[in-house]
Amino acid sequence: MDEIIKLLDKNLDYESHTIIDDTIFINTISNREEVICPYCGKPSSKVHSHYKKTFQDLPIQGKKVTVILNNRKNVLLQP
């Protein structure tokens, strides 16, 4: 399953999946250790908080697919 997730984005890792009724829920996590601040362009590895984002992908064997991304929000520490 990790190979399929890597096709979506190389910065995602597969955690688990669950099938409930006609939907497959795939849990993923970001593997980025550092991100670039969109405002100042500096790298940051300090985690500020966590959030989940979901999106739907194409069906697999007639079942809906929902990908759940567990992501970190990083904060830039000012010197």
N, C-alpha and C positions, 0 to 999 in steps of 0.2 A: 504493500500500500504506500510505503514511503516513496517509491519510484513515481507513482502517480502524482503525489503531492509535489514532488520536485519538478514535475512537468508544469505545474501551475506556477510555482515560484521557487527558485533555488534557496531562498531565505526562509522557507517553511520546513518544519519537521512534523511528521505524523505522530500523534499521541495515541489516539484510540478511535473507534467508531462504534455506533449503535444503530440498530435498525428498529424503528418504531413504526408499526403499521406499514404505510407505503413510502416511508422516507428513510434515507440513510443519512445519519448525522456523522460527519467526519471532524474530529477535533484535531486542530493543528496548533503549533506554537512557533513564534518567530525565533530564529536562531541568531539574529543579529546581536552582537555584543556592543556595537557602537552605531550611533546614527548621526547624521549631519543636521545641525540646526538650520531650519529654512530661513531664518532671519539674519543670522550672523555668519553662517557657513562653517562654524567650528564644530568638531566632533564632541559627542557626549556619550558617556556610558553610565551615568548616574540614573537609576530608575526612579521616576517620580510616582507612577501609579500603573495599574493594569486595567485593561478594558477588553471586551470581546466585540468582535465584528463578525457578522454572518453574511454569507452570500450564497446564491444558488448556482449550481453547475448543471450540466446536461444530465439527463436521467441515465441510470445504470440498470439494465434489465427491467425496465418499466417502473423503477422506483425513483422518486424525486431525490435529489442530492443537495444537502445543505452543508456547507463547509463553515465551521466555527473557528475563527482565528483568535487565539489568546495572545494578546499583544501587550507590549510595555510602552509606557509613555516616558520618554527620557526628558531630563531637565538639564540645562546648561548651568554649571556652577560658575558664578562670576568671581574673578580673582580679587 
